[in-house]
Amino acid sequence: MTDDRAPGVYEFFAGGGMARAGLGPGWRTLFANDIDPMKGRAYAENWGADGLAVGDVHALAPQDLPGHAVLAWASSPCQDLSLAGRRSGLSGTRSSAFFGFWRLIEGLDAEGRAPPLVVIENVTGLFSSNGGEDFAVLCEVLAAAGYVYGAVELDAADFTPQSRPRMFMIASRREAPGLVDAGPSEPVHSRRLRAAHDRLPPALRSGWRWWRLPAPPRCNTRLADLLEPDAAVPWRSAAETDRLLAQLAPLQQLRLAQITARTATTAGERAVGALFRRTRTTPDGRVQRAEVRFDGRAGCLRTSGGGSSRQFLLVIDAGQVRSRHMSAREAARLMGLPDSYRLPSATTAALHLVGDGVAVPVVQWLSDHLLRPLATETVSDRPPRLSAKPTPTPIRKVLP
């Protein structure tokens, strides 16, 4: 049960409330918004409809947001920024929704209600999209509003068997020197994050903070541990499996043959792999290829709009290879959602919901080790503003 005295949260681009699940009862959601009616229904099914507004973020006004939240969380659309998309950056039709969210923060600021903490979650492609200009603009708008800021990179693979690296930009209106390091530290300050920081102009680097966050524990759960019983799920025919395996590259086919042979001679050995298909450019044109991994993890769950197909599972037992689609419930488990979480009844909708979300245990780790301490450890009401106005960049034209 949520404590009425817990710090309040505004949750934007909320999806099915996976950030809310990760933040847990130590936070109190005052308002949530998503444009997708399907996601809104899932949110209401799991969390109730109080404070939920389903619609375009651009249509909201500051007066629609109740109370005074401590934290604003924004998992803004990533399709235009991800490596699977066209990388049109923050000026893209969908990712520019971020500026609808930011307009509300500016409006709250004018009323004296700006949240002292802001978290912006996105794909790691944001570090380099548009040559790093998108990342610089993000820092610029935070600095102009009086926030100090810094990013961390966390991978769901440290918590659940799914490769899913994500960027979390944390901005604070208050200084908290006890939560800041003198410089970057692995693994949360990755090489690509450090490169994005180094590309920033000096005025923006002066507002940067290397947030202190311990390295996550190593995940001790494997993909096979999260699967449904064999008898409870439909399997593809042998002919369909053969056609799928024919799309593997020769080296992957050789590796598959070796694993298959081993299971045929080793009693009780069973191998589980995650297979996904990608379109590759070859001298003969664009062709669809299959890629499979047997490292105990699934590939990054994605939505159909992200350019990747639904993931398959290969199960090799006693020298026999079988294939099937990953179920929606298995995908939800890979995102750290409990089986009590209510998914949409349609498989496509359920997969879209979870593939567009944020991994629950990642949010919990960030909350426990940084956000909750930031909400309480403060030494001043507002940080000093930047001493020099940042130089505008070409992407500046997308600002409202």
KACORRA-V663343 format. One record per backbone hydrogen bond with DSSP energy under -1.0 kcal/mol. NH is the residue of the N-H (numbers start at 1). CO is the residue of the C=O. E is the energy in kcal/mol with one decimal. If there is no record, write none. Layout:
{{NH & CO & E} {NH & CO & E}}
This chain:
{{3 & 25 & -1.0} {6 & 3 & -2.2} {9 & 28 & -2.1} {10 & 71 & -2.4} {11 & 31 & -2.9} {12 & 73 & -3.4} {14 & 33 & -2.6} {17 & 14 & -2.5} {21 & 17 & -2.0} {22 & 18 & -1.8} {23 & 19 & -2.6} {24 & 20 & -2.0} {27 & 24 & -1.6} {28 & 7 & -2.8} {30 & 9 & -2.8} {31 & 9 & -1.3} {32 & 51 & -2.6} {33 & 11 & -2.2} {34 & 53 & -1.2} {40 & 36 & -2.4} {41 & 37 & -2.4} {42 & 38 & -2.0} {43 & 39 & -2.7} {44 & 40 & -2.5} {45 & 41 & -2.3} {46 & 42 & -1.6} {47 & 43 & -2.9} {48 & 44 & -1.7} {52 & 49 & -2.1} {53 & 32 & -2.9} {55 & 34 & -1.8} {59 & 56 & -1.6} {60 & 57 & -1.3} {64 & 61 & -2.5} {65 & 62 & -1.8} {70 & 8 & -1.7} {71 & 8 & -2.0} {72 & 117 & -2.0} {73 & 10 & -3.0} {74 & 119 & -2.6} {75 & 12 & -1.6} {81 & 78 & -1.9} {82 & 78 & -2.2} {85 & 82 & -1.3} {89 & 80 & -1.9} {92 & 89 & -2.3} {96 & 92 & -2.0} {97 & 94 & -1.7} {98 & 95 & -1.9} {99 & 96 & -1.5} {101 & 97 & -1.6} {102 & 98 & -2.4} {103 & 99 & -1.9} {104 & 100 & -1.0} {105 & 101 & -1.6} {106 & 102 & -2.4} {107 & 103 & -2.0} {108 & 104 & -2.7} {109 & 105 & -2.2} {110 & 106 & -1.9} {111 & 107 & -1.0} {112 & 109 & -1.6} {113 & 108 & -3.5} {117 & 70 & -2.0} {118 & 171 & -2.3} {119 & 72 & -2.6} {120 & 169 & -2.3} {121 & 74 & -2.2} {122 & 167 & -2.2} {126 & 123 & -1.7} {127 & 124 & -1.6} {128 & 125 & -1.1} {129 & 125 & -1.7} {131 & 128 & -1.1} {132 & 129 & -1.2} {133 & 130 & -1.7} {134 & 129 & -1.3} {136 & 132 & -1.8} {137 & 133 & -2.4} {138 & 134 & -2.2} {139 & 135 & -2.2} {140 & 136 & -2.4} {141 & 137 & -2.6} {142 & 138 & -1.7} {143 & 139 & -2.6} {144 & 140 & -2.5} {145 & 141 & -1.0} {146 & 143 & -1.9} {147 & 142 & -2.2} {148 & 172 & -2.7} {149 & 207 & -2.2} {150 & 170 & -1.5} {152 & 168 & -2.0} {153 & 188 & -3.1} {154 & 166 & -2.2} {156 & 164 & -1.6} {158 & 155 & -2.0} {159 & 156 & -2.5} {160 & 156 & -3.0} {162 & 160 & -2.9} {163 & 298 & -2.2} {166 & 154 & -2.6} {167 & 122 & -2.9} {168 & 152 & -2.6} {169 & 120 & -2.8} {170 & 150 & -3.0} {171 & 118 & -3.0} {172 & 148 & -2.9} {173 & 116 & -2.7} {179 & 176 & -2.6} {180 & 177 & -1.4} {181 & 210 & -3.0} {189 & 185 & -2.0} {194 & 190 & -2.7} {195 & 191 & -2.2} {196 & 192 & -1.8} {197 & 193 & -2.4} {198 & 194 & -2.5} {199 & 195 & -1.2} {200 & 197 & -1.4} {205 & 201 & -2.0} {206 & 202 & -1.6} {208 & 205 & -1.1} {209 & 149 & -2.6} {211 & 209 & -1.3} {212 & 179 & -3.2} {223 & 296 & -2.5} {225 & 222 & -1.6} {226 & 223 & -1.7} {232 & 229 & -1.9} {233 & 230 & -1.1} {236 & 323 & -2.7} {241 & 237 & -2.4} {242 & 238 & -2.4} {243 & 239 & -2.1} {244 & 240 & -1.9} {245 & 241 & -2.6} {246 & 242 & -1.7} {247 & 244 & -1.3} {248 & 245 & -1.7} {253 & 249 & -2.4} {254 & 250 & -2.2} {255 & 251 & -2.1} {256 & 252 & -2.4} {257 & 253 & -2.2} {258 & 254 & -2.0} {259 & 255 & -2.1} {260 & 256 & -2.7} {261 & 257 & -2.4} {262 & 258 & -1.9} {263 & 259 & -2.2} {264 & 260 & -1.3} {266 & 262 & -1.5} {269 & 266 & -1.7} {271 & 316 & -2.5} {273 & 314 & -2.8} {274 & 293 & -1.9} {275 & 312 & -2.6} {276 & 291 & -2.4} {278 & 289 & -2.8} {280 & 287 & -3.5} {282 & 285 & -2.5} {285 & 282 & -2.4} {287 & 280 & -2.9} {289 & 278 & -3.4} {290 & 247 & -2.1} {291 & 276 & -2.6} {293 & 274 & -1.9} {298 & 161 & -2.3} {306 & 303 & -2.0} {307 & 304 & -1.1} {309 & 277 & -1.0} {312 & 275 & -3.6} {313 & 324 & -3.1} {314 & 273 & -2.7} {315 & 322 & -2.4} {316 & 271 & -3.0} {317 & 320 & -2.2} {320 & 317 & -1.7} {322 & 315 & -2.4} {324 & 313 & -1.6} {326 & 311 & -2.2} {331 & 327 & -2.1} {332 & 328 & -2.3} {333 & 329 & -2.1} {334 & 330 & -1.8} {336 & 333 & -1.7} {337 & 332 & -2.4} {341 & 338 & -1.9} {350 & 346 & -2.5} {351 & 347 & -2.8} {352 & 348 & -2.1} {353 & 349 & -2.4} {354 & 350 & -2.3} {355 & 351 & -2.4} {356 & 352 & -1.1} {357 & 354 & -1.4} {360 & 335 & -2.6} {363 & 359 & -1.6} {364 & 360 & -2.1} {365 & 361 & -2.1} {366 & 362 & -2.3} {367 & 363 & -2.7} {368 & 364 & -2.9} {369 & 365 & -2.1} {370 & 366 & -1.5} {371 & 366 & -2.2} {372 & 367 & -2.8} {374 & 370 & -2.6} {375 & 371 & -2.0} {376 & 373 & -1.0} {377 & 373 & -3.5} {378 & 376 & -1.1} {379 & 175 & -1.4} {396 & 393 & -2.4} {397 & 394 & -1.2} {398 & 395 & -2.2} {399 & 396 & -1.9}}
